[in-house]
Amino acid sequence: MNTRPLILLLLVFYVFSPTLFNWMINPSGSWYRPYIIWAVVIVLAYFVQGRRGSDEL
């Protein structure tokens, strides 16, 4: 299993998390901003699971 893309993704998330968090909790923002973040997380998890074969556990 190649873990480099996962480590790179975590590093990018760590670098941009303060900006993303401030964008998400901005009081003048839309009510659905946190749901956008969760939708992106769910879609990424779906694609990561979809690449795995059915015989892998």
HUDAFEN-V95734 format. One record per residue. PHI is phi in radians with two decimals (none if undefined). Layout:
phi
PHI
PHI
This chain:
phi
none
-1.59
-1.75
-1.06
-1.08
-1.17
-1.13
-1.12
-1.11
-1.14
-1.14
-1.10
-1.09
-1.11
-1.21
-1.65
-1.11
-1.09
-1.15
-1.13
-1.15
-1.12
-1.13
-1.26
-1.72
-1.05
-1.11
-1.54
-1.50
-1.32
-1.23
-1.64
-1.03
-1.08
-1.22
-1.12
-1.08
-1.16
-1.12
-1.13
-1.08
-1.16
-1.13
-1.09
-1.11
-1.09
-1.22
-1.16
-1.25
-1.23
-1.31
-1.34
-1.26
-1.28
-1.59
-1.55
-2.04
